[in-house]
């Protein structure tokens, strides 16, 4: 009842040569991808101490403080950076500029 017709010998040869060329090109692409692997960073879970003067002075040098900026600067996860910024706000080192429940923007308090 129908089905796929049989290919001629010439068509089979062409299909086979195309597959072998694709295999060679895909092997080259796979080798290239292996050389560009990224190294994973180990990020800290605990935020830095609020009482550390050196860290607070680095925070005060920054113009705008967001959880992402603090997490990249001190190599910690974003949730720990949010907690750290809240602690700094309670201590009076930073001031909340604006924000909502997803992101808050702080600025350092000028003394």
Order of alpha helices (4+ residues) and beta strands (2+ residues): alpha-alpha-alpha-alpha-beta-beta
